[in-house]
Amino acid sequence: MKLLPVIFKRQLLHYACTPSTYLSVAIFSVLYVALGLHMSPWPEHDINTLQVFFQLHPWLYLLLIPSLATQLWSDESNAGFLDLMKTVPVTTHEWVVGKFLAAWAVVGMALMLAFPLVIIANYMGNADNNIIASQFMSSWLLAGSYLSVGLFIFTLLPQRTVLFILTVGLLLTSSALSYLLDALEHQAPIWAIDSLASLSPFSRFSAIDNGKFTLRDILYFISIIVAFLTATTVTLNYRHR
């Protein structure tokens, strides 16, 4: 893993030099602040948390995450990339993890743009900073799981347009699963509903977002990330052998 920092910095530089990165982050930040203020009378009410803003993240990530994911392996289509992969002393696992961490760091930077809201919440009310911290963490973990899924999809379908559409569709299905389960509550066995609900990232995110910061929910998101990064590594090794 000696070259992991190099890959991480290289991908961050790629994001920094790509205008679409700034556009995606700006749209994400503006939308969740504007929609949050429009949908709720915050800061007049519920000033102790930022839940009104964070509850929009699963849906707004449908715009940000696919945009970041499509850039992760854009260099693979360049001439000579496969030859470079075979000559440099770097493993596929290092490429995958380094690129993923860079994209995840960009999401973290986008979330940090909301820090002025934390200052406002503390200035105007009795903000519960423990809950706010858990909301930031849950949003970041959710973004990480979405990114790992997008990374894996690209290994199967390298076309960027198809990747973007398919990633949006898959993440939309994942985010809407909890609403579908609510609609089926009286038409399906309770055990089936509960089992499917436990697999929904949105349900886990909502639990942490409400301040229920449990180790089980954290391990759920980490497990998704590890599983899809492993699947991505295995798939790339198979394609490049």
N, C-alpha and C positions, 0 to 999 in steps of 0.2 A: 504493500500500500504506500510505497515511497513516493509515487508520482501522483497520488490522489490530490494533494494540494495544488499541483500544477494544473491538473485537469479542471479542478474547481475554479481556480483563478482565470483560466482560459475561457471557460464558459461564462463566468461573470463578465469578463471583458466583452465577450460576444453580445451579451444582453445589453451592456452599457453602450455599445456601438450600433445598436439596432433601434431605430425610431419606434417600431411597433411595440417595443417593451414599454417605453414611456407612455405611449398612447393607451395601452391596455391597463397599466397601473393607474393612469389618470382617470380613465372611464370608470374603473372599479371604485376608486376612492370617492369620486364625485357622486356616483350613483348611490352608494350605500349611505353617504351622509345626507344627500338631498332626499332620498326616499324615506330614510329614517325620520327626518324632521317632518316630512309630509304626512307620514302615516301615524305619527304620535305627537302629542303636545310636549314632548321633551324639549327643554329642560324643566318645564313647569311641573311635570309629574315624573315619577320613577327616576329621580335624579341619582339614586344610589347605585345604579348599574347602567351598563350600555347595551342591555339586551335588545332594545328596539333596533339598534344598528347591527348587532351581530347575528340576529335572526335572519337577516337578508343575505348573509355570506354564502350559504349553500347554493343559492340561486345565482348570485353575481359571480361566483367562481366558475359558472358555466361560460362566462366571457373571458375571464382572466386565465384560467388553467389551460384550456386548449391552445390559447395563443402562446403561452410559455412552452407547452409541450411540443408544439410543432417546430420550435427552434432548437430543441435539444439535440436532434439527430439530423439537422439540416446539412451538416458537413458530410454526412455519410453519402450523399448523392454526388458530392464533388469527385472529380476524377482523381484517382490515386489514393483515395481515403483507405480503401481496403489494403492496398500495398503498404501504406503507412502503418496501419494497425499490425501488420505482420512483421515490420522491421523494428519498431520502437519497443523497448522493454516495458510494456504496460499491458496489464491483463484486461479482459473484457469487463470483469467485475469492477476494476478501478474506473474505467470509462463510465459505466452505468452509475455507480455511486457518486462519482465526482460531478457528473452532469446533473443528477437528481438533486444533490445538495445545493448546487448553484441556483437551480430553479426555486428550490424551497427557500433559499436565502432571499431571493427577489420577492417572494410572497411575504416573508417576514418584514422586509423593508416597506412593502405596501401597507402592511398592518400597522407599522410604526407611524405611518402618516396620520393615524387616528389618535395619536397621543394627545394632541390639543383637546380632544373631547374628554380625556381623563382629567386634564387640568381643570376644565370647565366644571366637570362633575364634582371635583373636590372643592372647588371654589364656591359653588352655588348650593351645595347640599352635603349631606353626610354620605359620601360615596363609600361603598363597600369595595375596597381595593382588592380584597381576596377574591371576590366573585369576578371583578373586572379582569384580574390576572388569569383566572380560569377560563374566562370567555376568550381572551387573546390566545391562550394555549390551545383550547378546543378548536378554534378557527384555524390555527396553524397546523394542527394535527389533521384536521379534515382536508385542508389543502394538500398536505403531504400524501394522504391516501389517494386523492384525486390525481395528483401528479404521477404517482407510481403507476396508476392505471393507464394514464395517457402515454407514459413511456413504453409500457408493454404493448399497447395497441399499435404504436408506430413500428415495432419490430415485426408485426404481422402485415401491416399495410403501410408501406413507406410513402405513399402519395399524400402530400401535405393537406390537400383539400379534403380528401376522403378521411384522413386522420382527424381533422378538425370537426367535421360533421359527425363522425362516429363517436368521437370522444364527448361531444356535446350531448348526443343522444343517450349514451350510456350514463353519463353523470346526471342528466335530467331524469332518467328512469330511476336511478339510485336515490336522488333527492325526493322524488315524488312517491317513493314506495310507501312511506308512512301514511300519506294521504289516501293511497289506494287501500291500505290495510284498514284504515278507519271506515272507509266505505263498505268494506267486506266484513265488518265486525259482527254483524248479525246474520251473515250468510255462510260463515265458515266456522269450523271448530276453534274454540279458544286456544287450544294448544298449538294449532297451526298458525294462528295469527301471532301468538307470542313468539313462536320460533322464528317466523319471518321478520318480526319487528326487531328481534335481537341481532339480526344480520344487517339491518338498515343503518348506514352511516349517519343519516339524518336523525334517527332516534337517539343514537349515541351522542351526537353533537348537541341535541336539545337538552339531554340530561346534564352534560358538562356545562352547557351554556347557562343553565339555571343554577349553577353553583354546586352541583353534585359531582364533585371532582373525585372519581373513584379510580383505583388502580386498574380495575377490570376494563373500564372504558378506554383508558390510556393504552393498555396492552392490546385492545381490539384494533385501534388505529395503527399501532406499531406493527402488529401482525400483518395487516393488509399491506403496509409499505414493504416489509421484508419479503412477503410472499410474491408480490408483483415485481420487485427488483430482482429477486432470484429467478423468476420466470423469464424476465427480460434478458438476464445474463445467459441462461440456458439456451434461449431461442437464438440469441446473437452468436453464441458459440457454435450452434448447429448450422447456422447460415454461413458462417465464415470458415468453417473447417475445410 
